[in-house]
């Protein structure tokens, strides 16, 4: 019985592998030489292309090896040394990228500022949100707005004083409302679209008659938004996408549209010019927290919106800020890759651009999200989607609904910092514990009690940026008044750490 020796690879195959690995080595060297001293250059297109080239060059031989190993045996591609070089190169590329990406990230609180002593934040929390929407309505949201109204925060601005309306209400009948969703990731990593639809329904049902406009906005950065029409969404019906929601209201004759800020993330525009000069990003000079950037864009109905300056008034030739309202609609989830937690503050990563040499993602830890909020004005209302919550501290920001827990809760506040620390402490961390994950959690830690956790570093630095601009926010749980309600029959009031 004869034994068959392993087949040798062809000269063409050896040439392919050798040149592929060499290409990866040169791309890796370029990445190191061009970015090693200035990690913020990783935002440059050429650096990102070099990373992609190196990863593909080193990864391709390994993938091919796994596919054809059965046929070629140990003499695959002529030598195991080529495969070893590819493996080393691939791990070196990933490791170098990770090292350089964290090179400019803050590791501590940079310029501490104490919250105002007499300031008390208000957090509104509803539980037992009914799972099924009723037409366009989302009853959990309606319970939340009722709770807010009973405690003095009226949703509608109106001369009529009622449960949801008052002269100091948030939304005027002729306002232009930007709803910042989270759609970077599919499934339960994105904002619940039943909630989004319910929010738009409440807006167009303004008791004084709605004559304004609603724009759903998001910048998904390095992944396509797929027309905001993915097949897997966070909703009772997984097929219900943000695009479906918006088109449903358009078909009813409402001025509702969606804007993909990613489409113009590489275009720089001037702050005080109208959209006749095109849509793009205003990028401010570097500040203590990095390069603040924000979109200026035209809606489907011809309205020119600057997230910082407001609505363009053609007659006056300038932006008018009062009619622009922003509702921040994030989903609560772990960010086990880099920052520990994504909630209201981190959701503003989808407002800025990572292009135009901003280095935005690294600058999150230094408080960039707070600086952007301070420049554009903090959201008029933050509504944190806690309907599905992933209770795994090593997961996220992508969240599969199969791994998430259905909690059916919503939390709202005008203070994004207070909202984030309270919801992390009282909703996210209990889910970690329920799933058997006891602290301490390794970096990037979501621990709200550890001021040196990745979550607290970026949250506290963001708070300092807001405080420096005169906005009252707090990260102190004892300075937060919490109003909780399960929907029947009357809300109950708690404060500080109740519910921890």
C-alpha positions, -999 to +999 in steps of 0.1 A: +000+000+000+016+032-011+013+065+006+008+097-014+030+126-005+014+160+000+009+181-031+032+209-036+019+243-044+023+258-078+048+286-086+019+309-092+004+302-058+038+308-041+042+341-060+007+351-049+013+344-012+047+360-011+036+392-028+004+394-007+024+391+025+049+417+012+020+440+004+008+436+040+042+444+054+046+476+034+010+487+043+018+480+080+050+500+078+032+529+062+006+528+090+032+528+116+054+556+101+025+579+092+004+575+123+029+565+151+036+600+163+001+614+156-026+588+163-053+612+152-041+606+117-059+573+119-090+592+108-073+600+075-086+581+045-051+569+035-044+555+070-077+537+070-069+523+035-035+512+047-051+493+076-076+477+053-049+467+029-027+452+056-056+433+072-067+419+038-031+411+027-023+391+059-058+377+063-063+364+027-036+336+029-050+325+063-085+323+050-073+304+019-053+281+041-084+271+062-104+265+031-078+243+013-059+228+042-074+193+036-060+192+001-026+206+006-017+193+040+014+206+058+031+217+026+003+242+019+015+270-003+050+254-002+059+264+033+044+270+067+067+299+071+046+321+048+015+313+067+032+320+100+044+354+086+008+361+075-006+352+110+020+374+128+013+402+104-024+401+108-022+401+146+005+429+145-018+450+123-048+446+145-027+452+176-010+483+161-044+498+151-057+492+186-027+507+202-026+538+181-064+542+183-061+545+220-030+567+219-048+600+222-076+588+244-079+604+278-074+580+307-085+603+335-107+633+342-090+663+326-104+695+340-127+687+369-156+711+376-181+705+404-218+706+395-238+735+410-245+727+446-282+737+445-288+720+411-311+689+410-316+669+379-349+653+371-351+618+356-385+603+345-387+565+344-416+543+333-418+505+335-441+479+321-444+495+287-470+476+266-451+456+240-475+459+211-480+493+195-515+506+189-515+518+154-488+545+153-490+550+190-465+536+216-483+535+249-451+534+270-440+567+255-474+582+263-471+571+299-437+587+300-450+621+287-479+619+312-455+613+340-433+643+329-464+665+326-476+657+361-443+666+375-442+700+357-422+692+325-448+697+297-441+682+263-461+706+243-456+744+243-490+760+243-509+789+260-533+762+272-523+746+305-532+709+307-516+676+315-492+677+286-493+714+276-481+747+290-464+780+280-430+765+290-435+733+271-408+718+250-423+715+215-440+744+197-466+738+170-443+753+143-410+739+154-385+720+133-376+689+153-345+668+147-347+633+162-313+618+167-317+581+165-291+553+169-288+533+137-251+524+136-259+488+143-287+464+133-311+446+156-314+458+192-282+479+188-305+505+172-333+527+185-366+509+188-387+519+158-420+514+175-408+540+199-397+563+170-430+559+153-449+567+186-427+598+191-434+611+157-471+605+162-471+625+194-453+654+176-477+656+146-506+654+171-497+687+187-529+700+203-525+734+187-521+718+152-486+709+140-473+731+111-436+724+116-413+697+103-396+666+117-362+652+106-348+619+117-310+621+115-280+599+120-243+595+109-234+558+109-198+567+102-179+537+088-209+516+079-237+523+054-271+532+068-286+511+040-311+538+033-323+534+069-342+504+056-325+473+070-343+440+074-334+435+110-346+463+134-354+468+170-392+465+170-421+441+175-420+436+138-383+434+130-390+445+094-402+480+106-373+503+097-368+540+103-374+545+066-408+527+069-418+549+098-409+581+080-426+571+047-457+561+066-461+597+079-451+612+046-479+592+029-503+607+055-492+642+043-469+651+072-436+670+068-414+642+081-382+631+065-350+613+072-314+626+066-283+605+063-256+628+076-230+602+066-235+611+029-218+645+034-195+637+063-164+644+042-175+679+031-165+710+051-189+740+052-189+774+068-210+779+099-229+810+089-237+802+053-270+788+041-275+754+025-273+770-010-236+763-005-243+726+000-248+702+029-217+693+050-200+696+084-189+726+103-156+718+120-144+741+147-107+747+156-093+722+181-103+728+217-096+711+250-118+682+241-108+679+204-124+691+171-161+698+176-181+691+144-218+692+136-240+689+104-255+717+084-280+702+059-311+707+038-342+686+045-364+669+019-388+699+022-361+725+015-355+737+051-319+745+059-308+733+093-277+739+113-276+718+144-258+747+162-273+778+145-309+768+139-332+772+109-321+795+080-344+825+076-342+835+040-358+869+046-333+879+074-304+861+058-294+843+090-301+813+111-328+814+138-322+790+167-355+792+187-376+771+163-350+742+162-356+715+188-335+683+192-348+651+207-320+626+215-334+590+211-306+566+220-307+530+231-291+518+264-264+492+257-229+481+267-200+493+247-176+465+254-152+474+226-140+508+238-162+530+261-181+507+284-216+522+279-236+538+251-265+560+262-276+596+257-241+613+257-223+586+236-252+587+211-238+621+199-210+601+182-236+599+154-238+637+153-201+644+147-180+633+117-149+611+120-137+625+086-120+659+080-092+651+103-114+654+134-101+623+153-136+622+169-138+586+181-106+589+202-117+623+215-148+608+231-129+599+263-117+635+266-153+648+266-159+656+230-195+646+231-202+671+259-183+697+239-205+691+209-236+693+231-224+725+246-217+740+212-250+730+196-270+733+228-279+702+248-309+682+235-342+696+245-352+661+256-333+628+259-355+597+258-334+565+266-347+534+250-345+506+275-370+483+259-344+457+250-311+458+270-281+436+265-269+425+300-234+414+289-206+438+298-183+424+271-208+429+243-218+459+223-222+483+207-237+459+182-265+441+201-284+410+189-320+409+202-314+372+208-289+381+235-308+411+249-333+410+277-368+426+272-372+451+300-399+474+286-386+506+303-381+541+291-361+569+309-361+606+300-344+638+312-333+671+300-299+663+316-281+637+295-253+632+321-277+625+350-298+603+327-268+582+317-254+576+352-288+568+367-298+544+339-264+526+339-266+523+377-302+512+379-309+494+346-278+482+328-257+471+358-286+451+373-288+432+340-251+425+342-256+410+377-287+391+366-266+374+339-239+364+364-214+391+357-200+403+390-177+434+392-150+443+388-153+442+351-122+445+330-115+476+308-134+490+291-155+490+323-191+502+325-189+506+363-207+539+372-193+539+407-156+538+395-144+573+384-116+556+366-138+533+345-139+540+307-176+550+310-170+575+338-140+590+322-158+600+290-190+609+309-173+631+335-151+648+309-183+655+289-200+668+320-171+692+325-174+705+290-211+713+295-205+729+329-177+751+314-203+765+290-228+773+318-251+743+314-263+726+346-257+689+346-246+664+372-231+629+377-240+628+414-268+603+421-278+621+453-285+652+432-311+634+410-348+634+416-363+603+400-400+600+391-410+564+384-443+550+372-456+517+360-486+532+341-513+527+367-530+544+385-508+574+396-471+580+395-449+575+425-420+598+434-386+587+445-353+605+448-316+600+447-306+563+449-340+548+453-343+518+430-305+511+430 
